[in-house]
Amino acid sequence: MMNLKQVQKEVWQNKLNKGFNTTNVEKEFCFLYGEVAEAFDAYRKKKDDLNEELADIAIYLLGLSEMLGFDLEDEIMKKVSKNEKRVYENVDGTNIRVSD
């Protein structure tokens, strides 16, 4: 099983080793957005590298989380737990949250 905390540290170390952005949060959000756009383009055009584009999104997200001081693994687990407790009702084909 992958240890996301360790991967987050490895992503950060690679950014440091290669001289990539480690201080400009706005720039990092733009890079992340660009990776999402590339993944969508790969999906839309049925390219063979969609899996790599999705991995790039995860890598940028892990780097951004480290830059902002969040442990993404912990945050994901908290959010999954929160989502499990939410109740939804289907209204005209759309799920509407009715309680947390």
Sequence and secondary structure as in RCSB ss.txt:
>XXXX:A:sequence
MMNLKQVQKEVWQNKLNKGFNTTNVEKEFCFLYGEVAEAFDAYRKKKDDLNEELADIAIYLLGLSEMLGFDLEDE
IMKKVSKNEKRVYENVDGTNIRVSD
>XXXX:A:secstr
   HHHHHHHHHHHHHHHT  SS HHHHHHHHHHHHHHHHHHHHTT TTHHHHHHHHHHHHHHHHHHHT  HHHH
HHHHHHHHHH EEEEETTEEEEEE 
